[in-house]
Amino acid sequence: MSKRIGIVILNYKTYIDTEKLVNEILSQQSSYELHIQVVDNASPNESYEYLKERFSHVSNVDVYYNPTNSGFARGNNVGLRLLKDYHVDYALVLNNDIHFDLSVLDKLIKAYTTLDNCGIVSPIQKLPNGENERFLSLLQPTFITDILSYTHLLNRGKKWWQYKENTSYERIQETPIIPGCFIFIDYRLFEQIGFFDESTFLFCEERFLSKNLYDLGKKNYILLDCSYIHDHSKTIRQEISILNQKKLLHDGHIAYTKKYRSLPLLKVLLLEIMWQYYKLGFYIKLCVKKLLK
């Protein structure tokens, strides 16, 4: 019996990107039973109506309207819970701005049944120009790195994540954190931890997920012999200012500190001080730019 894979795609306004991704998946042959669950996160445009009409006659695609824009974690959780009715074996959570060949599913499932205490597996993330995406966020987050993220010190001392084989398995890398735009995981395991932690609206979801899996003794892996393209949708940049993006990241740091770090009250206070420091520097730079015009 073929494995069933449930694919969750969260949409907010960018329905053309979502349509394109769904069509790319449908246009490819697969030996697995695929169910695609699109969740529209209360888009204030015609997204839901357009997608619902576009895929109304496609049996393995369902479009659901979430009446509230509840953010990344909660929005995806709506779709993940809907997958339960389809008795899927694996869940694949995708941003709507990625592109991949369905042949990677063979490698993901093979890896999942082979690797030790597997939590999440994912291919390498590449940019549209074919270069590997550079990450700082795949490193294990510490309170110090959180503090430094409000300054330029962390940028100057960046140690970008390097893709490299570091396990006894050929072409496999173990990593603390997997990027949230492509997450492949056993559905029952995901359900066991309550899917995504809903403490955040946007950003930091991966660190919560990795912590919950780590507490169960699970490990995350990147497959070095396959990849996907991340086209980096303009949605976030269009909808959220740089300062508000930083505020959402700050909120994620606060939520994680309260839940998992020692001495949370003291550390939250320090994070709040650093947030004020960052805002002050931001507005000073803004004023200087205006004066120099």
Secondary structure, DSSP 8 states (H G I E B T S, - for coil): ---EEEEEEEESS-HHHHHHHHHHHHTS--SSEEEEEEEE---SSSHHHHHHHHTTT-TTEEEEE-SS--HHHHHHHHHHHHGGGGT-SEEEEE-TTEE--TTHHHHHHHHHHHSTTEEEEEEEEE-TTS-B---STTS---HHHHHHTTSSHHHHT---------SSSTTEEEES---TTEEEEEHHHHHHTTSS-TT-SSS-HHHHHHHHHHTTT-EEEEEEEEEEEE---SHHHHHS-HHHHHHHHHHHHHHHHHHHSSSHHHHHHHHHHHHHHHHHHHHHHHHHHHHH-
